[in-house]
Structure formats: C-alpha cells, structure tokens
C-alpha cells in the first residue's frame, strides 16, 4: 500500500509513518558499531543480546510491557470519556473497578516473575522512556 492508497486522516497510518521516520533517524551509539573485519562494507550495529538463561523472563517482561502500555492507554481514554460526560455513573464505576483489577493483576504478574512495574518502562534512548514516569 502506498501513501496515495491510504484514506486521508487515518491516524494509524500517520503513527506508523512517524514511527518509521523516528527509527530511521535514531543514531547508532559508538559501542554498537563494530569495526569492519576486512574488506567490504561495515557490519550493521548489533543491538539485540539474547541470554538463553533469561529468555523466558525477558519475553514475559516484553509481553507485560505491552499489556501495561495498553492498560495505560485504556485508562487515559476512560478518563477522557468520563471528563466528556459520555458515560453513566454506573458505567464509570464499572470501568474504574475493571481498571483497578487490571492494575492489580499486572502487579501480581510482575511479582510472580520477579519484576517491578518500573522494570516495564523500557528506555528508548533519545526518545526517552516508553511509559510516562510513575506519579
């Protein structure tokens, strides 16, 4: 699909384009660059380090990070709907209770895998952290 094929104003496409531009602009840190080993172009930077002993925990951390990001986005959207008056009082109560239960489950899952909620806040380098700082 090319840019001309997209529907105008599609926010998901706009976000995807912005993310693609941001990742193209991210500098590679000097420690990530390996000197070329002989003739030819330099090898690409190595950014992923996988340790077989921690792969399960690292995968759980990534999944929980994504779930926490979605939970926070849902919470913000719920607050916007409450502020806009789109919900009845009963819906507000149910939504609040659901979000509190989801937060408690996240804390439980983090404890089960020896993680903290702060561990889920990935450092994106020059872009900052993935999640807003805890208040």
BELPEVEN-V169477 format. One record per residue. N is the residue number from 1. PHI is phi in whole degrees, 0 to 359 (999 if undefined). Layout:
n = (N;N)
phi = (PHI;PHI)
This chain:
n = (1;2;3;4;5;6;7;8;9;10;11;12;13;14;15;16;17;18;19;20;21;22;23;24;25;26;27;28;29;30;31;32;33;34;35;36;37;38;39;40;41;42;43;44;45;46;47;48;49;50;51;52;53;54;55;56;57;58;59;60;61;62;63;64;65;66;67;68;69;70;71;72;73;74;75;76;77;78;79;80;81;82;83;84;85;86;87;88;89;90;91;92;93;94;95;96;97;98;99;100;101;102;103;104;105;106;107;108;109;110;111;112;113;114;115;116;117;118;119;120;121;122;123;124;125;126;127;128;129;130;131;132;133;134;135)
phi = (999;264;300;287;278;282;288;297;80;286;296;295;294;297;294;297;296;297;296;298;296;297;290;292;273;296;284;271;284;304;290;277;268;263;296;298;257;111;291;108;291;294;288;294;297;260;244;256;237;249;254;302;285;242;299;294;296;296;294;299;299;296;297;294;297;295;296;295;299;295;298;293;296;297;296;295;296;298;297;296;293;295;298;280;78;281;244;282;299;296;296;298;297;296;295;299;296;297;294;293;296;299;298;299;295;296;298;298;296;299;297;299;254;55;239;247;297;292;297;280;274;293;273;261;68;295;277;95;265;292;257;294;298;293;263)
